[in-house]
């Protein structure tokens, strides 16, 4: 029974160390204050949420407007078809033998 008593004592010591490590980890992982003294908030996916910049800060630059591509001239001739008779963005026929 001496061996079993030693094993039980070692298991209890290991469990105590695990409990202490868990408590220390929980203390360090609790929400902490950032440099300004406010609490850090986290979003849905665990990422820190940045609050709006202070009132004295410069506003973010405006986004550039998106312009649609120019429409082709209806009186212009259509572009010539690509060689091979296939459209340039069409996927190749997987069953067609390769030309060598």
N, C-alpha and C positions, 0 to 999 in steps of 0.2 A: 504494500500500500504506500510505501515511501515515494515511489516513482509517481503515482497518481496524485499524491499531495503536492509534490513539487510542480507537476504539470498544471494543476489547478491554481496554484499560487502564481505561476508565471502568466497564466491566462488572465487572472484578475489584474495583475500589474499592466499587462498589455492593454486591457480594456480601459484602465484608468488613464493611461497615456493617450489612448485614442480619444477619450472623452475630453481631456485637457486640450488636445490639438483641435478638436471640433469647436470648443468654446473660444479658443484664441482665433480661429479662422472666422467664426461668426462675428466676433468683435471687430476684426479688421475689415470684413466684407459689408458691414452695416453702412447705410448711406452716409457719406461724409460730406463735409462742407468744402466748397471750392475756395479759391483765393479770395473772392469777395465776401465770403461768409454765408452764402446762400446754399441751400441744400441741393444736391444733385438729384435730378429726376431721371427716370429711365422709361423708355417707350415700350411698346408692345413686344418688341423683339430683343429687349435687354440693352439697347443702345442708349447712351446718355442723350437727353434732350437738351438742346441749346436754347436758352431763352433769347428773346429779342435783344438786339444791341441796346446799350444805354441811349437815352434821348440825345445826348451830346454827340453821339457817333454819326458818321456819314451814312446816308441811306445806301442800300445796295444799288448797283447800276441797273438801269432798266433793261429788260430783255429786248433783243433785237426782233423786229417783226419778221415773220416768215412770209416770204413771197412765193406764190405758186409758180411752177415752171411755165415758160411762155408757150402759148398754144400754137400749133403748126398753122402755117398759112393755108387756108382752104384752096387757094388757086395754085399752089405749088404741086409739082409732080411728086408722087410717093417715092421713097427711097428704093433703089433696086434690091431685089431679094438676095439673100446671102447665098453663097455657093453651096451646092448640095441640096438646095430646095428646102432646107429646114430653117426655121426661125432662129435667130441668134441666141435667144434665151431658152429655147426648147431643149428638153433633156433628150439625150440620144436614145435610140431604140436599143434596148439591152439584148435583143435577139438577133440584131443585124450583124453579120460577120464583119470583122475588121478588114479594111482594105490595106494590102501590104505592098 
